[in-house]
């Protein structure tokens, strides 16, 4: 199941016209209007990447009532309501709505509670969009839910282009598209099949009916992705309203597929600049009536983050740690029968964040990961019913890593049910689950991870060690010189399109600092050249010169080329972080490197 948006079906009647607001980052405000017996009007104010958009449906009768959320700190977790037949209409309509939030608040009940009760809720997720049916009243309402990520990477849903015939379909959101197959008849596109990437697994979805033999367009996934879909649609004589008549796909490598079908009718483009296509939706019958798409930012880590459901019992309280860069350390507490406590130390942009769950024991077992050079690849465990607990609880855990290491087996693995949290080729980037006085269930998030490689620092053995950590790249470098060589360095990095300032290392002198700014993201550092020497008045060798090479140019030398020369570089890799030693001067400099993506 793709992690991002999950669409819960609309609850209510089948009257009115279908509407779909799509998926946003969250809901800021809700307005609800009613008459004596039913909900007649709703309006939602959504967040779309920092900008607010409103969507309204139905017909205003009485003055709408407002429910305001403390966005982005508060979000809707569920919608409860009722639907019933009224005297004015022959089909069911929504008669009441109540909204619940992450802060434990509950809106007033809008309308009159009568008829069949329903709830729109997806545990551990937040509501990010609505869809339904409406005309003179709100006939039905459904919702989209997404994981509760602390991220600025919402998924964007582009509305469908084409006709209103056929049945709605929605493939959801994946890591990307690997292959497209398109079939046609003499006048229209009748069939599409998409092969999506979902971690290391591929899933196919097909729509419409095959007339002539479908044609295939394959992408070099994951290095190539669809950036735009161009097409046309028009009415077809004797067949009905608008159908899609042609489709053309463009990719990140500048390739364009053949035009499938005949380009007749109204032209359309599905494209969101700077983003990649990660899923399709639309309408189908005997042909493809309409087509829409989902897009995510190209740099979004969420475009390929996948959630594995929690394994174990259904007791305790749900918890969700979110998604991070990786896991640094795991602590496990146990009693004689089960795992009672877990604590995880995560890395977020080079900073440590800890989360713990369950009941802490006096003695904890620890498993340390050599992050970022190593990451967890799988968790094996068992769960069973034990005394004192009404449902199954986790009884053992074992963690395996990319370095081929395995932790101790924490707990008792004999008896009960086995489970495995693993997605081949991906690394573990977060946990979720259930806990009370014990760990009831455990699930995990996985994403593509390439371990950074730490190249040994060069220079003298003086001062204190420092390490900025690993980032997506380097934006700017500051170097200050002093009487004894390089006295000061500071680096500004990029993490998920956000600029992050590294700490100061060394001490600025009266000479100030010089800057070397990169044309990020098109420019990156490929190597660092330098010199170090023993200078009179210093206890250990100091860095006397630094020079930075990029994929486009070479910086000026900062300092004097005197002493022992060194080069920090790794073939086909870029520098994504620095470490070293410093006091009032810089004694050592080392780097973190990662392979250069195609």
N, C-alpha and C positions, 0 to 999 in steps of 0.2 A: 504494500500500500504506500503510495507516495506520501511523504511527510507533510507537505505544505497544505493547500486548501482541501478540506473534505466537505462535500456538499450533502447536507441533510435534506431529504425530500420535503416538499411543501405539505403542510397539514391543513385540512379544510375541504372545501368543495371544489368542483371542477368547472364552475361558471367563470365568467369574466375573461379577460385577456391575460396571457402570460407576460410576466416582466421579470427581469433579472438585473440587479444592480452590479453584479460581479464581485470581485474580491478586492479589499482595501487593506490598509494597515490596521485599522480599528474604527470604532464608532465613537463619535464625540457627543452626539445629541440625538434624541428621539422625540418626535411629535406624534401624538395619536388623537384623531378625531372620531366622534361617534354620533349616532342618533339614539333613539330610545331602545333599540334592540340589537344593534350590531356595530362593529368597528367599520367606519366608512372611509377613513383616510389615515395614511401614515406618511411621515417624512423622516429621512435619516440624513444626518450630517456625518460624512465619512472623512477620514484622513487618508490622503494619497501623497506620500512622500513629503509631508510638511505642508501641503496645500489641502484645503477643505472643499469637498464637493457635496452637494445636496441632491437627493433623489426623492421624489414624492409619487404617491400612487393613491388611487381612489378619488373620492369626492367629498369636499368639506361640507359638513352639515352644521354641527355645533362648533364652537371655538376649540381648536386643538389644544391639548394639554402637553406640557413639555417635561422631559426627563433628561437632565444634564449629567454627564459623566466627568470626572476629574481626569480627563485625558491628557497625557498618555499613561498616567499612574494608575488609572482604573479602567477596566474593560468589562464588557458584558460576558458573563459565563453561561447564562441560560435564559430562555424565553419560555414562560408557561402561558397557556391559553386554553380557550374553549372554542368550539364551533358547533353551530346548530342551524336547523332550518327556521326561517322566519316567515311571517305571514305574507310579506311582500315578494319573497323569492322562493322558487321551487327547489333550489339547491342549497347546500350548506354554505354558510359564511362565518367569518370569524366574529365571535361575540365578546371576547375579552382577551387582554394581553397584560402580562406582568413580566418585568425585566429584573434579573438578578445580576449583581456585579462581583468583581474580584475583591472588593472591599467589604463584602458581606451586606451591602445595601440591597434593598428591594424597592422597586418603584411602587407607586400606587397601582391598584388594579384598574386598568382602563377598560370601561365597558361593564357588562353584566355577565357574571359567570353562569353560563347555562349551556347544556349540551355535552358533547364529548370533550374530555380533557386531553391535552397533549403537552409535551415538553420538547423543546429544541435544545439539546445539550450534548457536548462531546467532552467527557471528563479530561481534565488536564489541558484543554485548549480554550482559546478565546474566540469570540464571534467577530468575524471580519467582513461580513456582507450578508445581504438579504436577497431573496427571490420569492416569487409567488404568483398570484393571480388577482386581478382587480378590475372593476368597472365602476358601478355606482357604490360599491362597498368593497371591502377586502375579503375576497373569496377564500384565499389560502395564503399561507406564509411558510417559507423555509429559510435556511440559513447556511452560511459557509463558516467553518471553523478552522483555525490554524493553531499550531503549537505556540506556546507562550515563550517566544524567543525574545531576548533582549537584543534587538538588531534593527538596523535601518534599511533592511532589504525586503520590502513588501513585494508580493507577486502582483503583476498587473494583468487584468483580464480584458482583452479587447473584444468588444461586442461582435456578434456574428454579422456577416455580410451575405446578402442573398434574399431568398424568399422566406415566407412565414409558414409554408407547408411542412409536412412530415412531422417526425417526432424528435424531441430534443435529445441530445446525447452529450456527454462530457467525460473526456478521458482523464481529467485531473492534471496534476503537475508532476513532472519527472526531472531527471538530471539533464535531459536533452533528447534529441531525435537522432536515431541511428539510420533509419531507412524509411522511405516513402514509396508506396505503390498507388497508382492512380489508374482507374478504369473508366471508360467512356462508351457512349453509343454515338449515333450520328449527330446529335445535337447538344449533348450535355455531359457533364461528369457524373457518372452513376455510382462510383465506388472509390473509397479511399481506405488504405491500411497504413498504420503508422507503427514502427518498431521503436520503442522508447528505451532509453538507458535508465536503470534503476539500481544504482550502485554497480556491482559486478554482474547483475542479472538484466535480461532484456525481456520486455513485455510487449505483446502485439495487441492492437485494437483495430477493428475494422468496421466500416459503416457503408450503408447503401447496398446495391446489388451489382454483381458482375455481369456485364453485357459482353464487351470485347475483352480480349486478354489484357490484364493490367500491365502498365509499364512501371519500371522500378528506378528510383533515384537513391543511391546509397551515399552516405556521408562518412567521412573519416572520423567517426566518433571515438573518443571524446575531444579530439583536437580540432574538429570542425563542427560548427553548429549553424542552424538556420537563423538568418537575420531578418528575412522578410518573405512574405508570400504575396504575389500579385495574382489577380484573377479578374474574371468578369462574370456577370449574371444577367439573365433576361428571361421574360416569359417564353414558353414554348407552346406553339399552337397545338391545340387539342389535349395537351398534357397539363395545363394549368399555369399558376403564377410563376414567379421567378425561380429559376434553378441556376446553380453554378455551371457555367459553360466552359471555363478554362482555369487552369492553375499553373503557376510558375514559382519555383522556389530559389531563393538566393542564399548564399552561405558566407561565413566569415572568411573563407579563403578566396573570395571573389568569384566563385563559380556560380553559374546559373543553370538550372535544369532546363530540359526542353519544355516547351509550352504544351501541357497536356490538355487536349480538347481544342475547341475553336474559340478564339478571342472575340466574341460577339456580345454586345450589350453594355451594361454599365461597368466601368472599371472600378476596382477596389484594391487597396493595399493594406495588409496586416503587418505593421512594423512599429517598433518602439525603439528609437535611436539609443544606442549604447546598451541594449539588452539583447538577450538571446531567447529564442523560442523554445519553450519547455513543455508544451502541451497544446492540444486542440480540443475544441468543442464545436457544436453546430446542430444542424437539423438534417434528418434523413427520412426517406421513404424508399421508393424505387430508384431514387437518384439522390445526389447531394443537394439539398435545398439551400443550405447556408453553411458558412464556415467562420469560426472565430479562433482565437489563440490566446495562450498565456505566455507572458514574457517575464524574465527576471534579469536584474543587472548582471553583466558578464562576470564581474568580480564577486558576485554574491556567493558566500559559502553555503547558503541555504539551497542553492540550485541543485546540490547533490548531497544533502543531509537526509538521512533516512532513520526513522524511528522504529525500533523493534519493541513489540508490546511487552509489558511487564509479565514475568513468569512467576507463578506462585499462587497464593491465596487471595481472596477478595476482602479480607479484613483490614483493619487499620485505616489510616488517613492517607489519601493520595499526596505525593510530592513530586516535584519536577525541578531538577537543578538547572535546566537550560542547556545551551550548547556553547562550548568553549573551544580554545585552540587545541587542547589535549588534557591529559591527566598526568599530574606530577607524582602523586602519592596516594595510596589507599590504606586506610586503617579499618580493621575488622574486630569487633567484639563478639563474644559468644558465651553461652552457658553450656550446660551439659547436653542440651537437646537441640538448640537452634542458634542461628545468627541473630543477635539481639541489637547490633549497632553497626553502622558503617559511616565512615567519614571520608570524603574525597577532596583532595587539593587539586584544583584546576588551574590552568594558565589562561588568562585573558589579557591579550596584548602585553605580554611580558610580566604581568602582575598576578600574584597568587590570590585565589579566592577559595575558601573552604566551605563545604556544606556537610552537615551531619544529620543522621536520621536514626530513630530507634532509641533504645535505652542504653546509656553508656555503662560499660563494665570497667572495673578497676584496671584490668590488664588488657591492653590492645595489641593486636598483631599488626605489623606494618609491612607494606610492600612498596618499594621506591622504584619509580620509573626514571630512566635517564633521559628525561624530556629536555630538548626537543629531538634528541637523536634516537629516541625509542618511544613507542606508543603501544597502548593495549590493543590487541587484535581480537581477543575473544574472552568471554567469561563463561566458565562452565559451573553448573550448580545443581543442587537438588532441593526439593521442597517436599514437606510431609506434614501430616497432622500430628501434633504433639500435645501432651497434657497442658492444661491451663489456657489453651487458645482454641477458639471456636472454629477457625478455618486453618488451611495449610499455612505454614510459614517456611521461610528459606532455612535450610539446615546445613548447607555447605556452599562455599564459593572458591573458585580457582581462577586466577588471572594469567593470561598468556600474552606475550609481547612480540613486537616485530623483530626483536633481537634473538628470538628463539628461546627466551627464558619463560619459566612458569613459576608462579608463586607457590608457596605451600598451599595445601588444601585446608582452608579455614573451616572448621566445623566437622560434622560427621556425615560423610557421603554415602553411608550404607542405608539402604531402604529408601522408600519414597520415589518420587518421579524426577528424572533427569531433565535438565534444560541446557540450551546453548545459546548464548547471545553472540552472534558473529555474522558479518557480511563480508564475503571473500573480497580481498583487495582493498578494504576500507579500514580506517582506524577509529577507535572509540573516542568520542568527543563530549560525552555527557551521559548522566544517568537519570532515571526517573523510577518511580515505584510506589510502594505503599508500606507504611510502618506504624507501629504503636509501641508496645513494650518489646517488640521484636521486629525484624525485617520480614514483612509479610510477602512482598513481591519485589522483583527487580527487573527493570527494562533499561534500554540504552539507546543512545543516538550514535550513528556512524557516519563518517564522511571520508572522502579521499584525502589521504595524508601522505606526504613525502617527507621522511625525516630529514631535518637539517643536519649537516655535517659540521662539526666544530673543528676548525684547523688550529693547531697549537699556536699560542701566542709567542712572538719573537721579541727578544730584548733582554734586559737585565732582571735579576730576581730581587727587586726592591718594591717597596710600597705595598698597598693592599689590593687584593683582587677585585675586579668589577666585571659585570656581564650585563649588557643591555638586553640580551635575549634575541629572539628570532621574529622577524617582521616580513611583510610582503616585499619590501624594497627600501632603498635609501633615497631621501629627497635632498638633503643638504648636509654639508660637513663644515664644522668650524675648527680651525687649528690656530692655537696661540703659541708663539715662540717666547723663550726666555733666555737667560744667560747660559743655561746648561742644556740647551736643545729644545725639543718640543715640550712645552710646559702645560698644555691644555688641549683637550679634544672634546667635542660634543657632536652628536649626530641626531638628525631629525629623520624619522622613519615614516613609512606608510603602512597602515594596517586596515584593510577593508575600506579603502578610499578615505580613511581618516588620518590626519597628520598627527604623529605621536613624537614628543620630544624626549630624547634620551637624557640621562643625568649628565652633569658636568663631571669630567675626569681630569685630575690635575688642578692647577691653579693659574688663573689668568695673570699675566704680567702687565707692566705698564705699556708694553708693545701692542696690547690688544689682540684681536683675532682676525684671521683672514677666512673668507668663505669660498666654498666650492659648491655650487648649486647644480643639480641634475635636472634634465628635462624629463621628469618622471610623468608617466610610466614608460615612455618610449626609450629612456636611457637608464642604464643600470651599471653598477660597478662590477667589473670582471676580475680585477686584481688590485692589490696594494703592494707597492714597492716601498722599501724603507731602509734606514741605517740605524744602528745603535752603537754606542761607544761609552767607554769609561771616561767621565769628565772629572777634572780636578774639583774637589769639593762635594762630590756625590758618593754615596756608599755603594751603589750598584750602577751598572750601565743604564743609560737613558736613551730614549728614541731621539735621534738627531735630525732625521728627515722622514717625511712621508710624501708619497706621490700616488695618486689614484688614477687607474685606467678604467675607462668605460667602453661600452660597445660602440661609442662614437668618437671618443677623443681621450687625451691624456691631460691631467691637470698639471699646473706648475709644481715644482718641488717646494714643499713647505719645510724650511730649515736647510741645514748644510749637509751635503753628501760626504759624510766622514764616518769612518768606522766600518763595522761589519754590515754587509748588505744582506737583505732578505726579500723574498717575494711570497706573498700570500695569495694563492689562486688554486682553483680546481677546474679541470677541463670541462667545458660545456656547462658551467655553473655560474651563478651570480651571487654576490655578497648580499646577505639579508640581515646582518647584525654584526656587532663588534663586541669584543671582550678584551681584557688585558689586566695590567697592574699600574697603579699610579700612587704618588704621594703629592708633593708640591710640583712634581714633574711627571711625565709619562714614561714609565719604565718598559712596559710591554704593550704590544698590540697584536690581537688575534682576530679571527673572523668566523662567522657562521656562513655557510654556503648552501645553496639549493640548486638542483638542476634547472636549467633554463627551459621553460615551457615553450612548446612550438607555437 
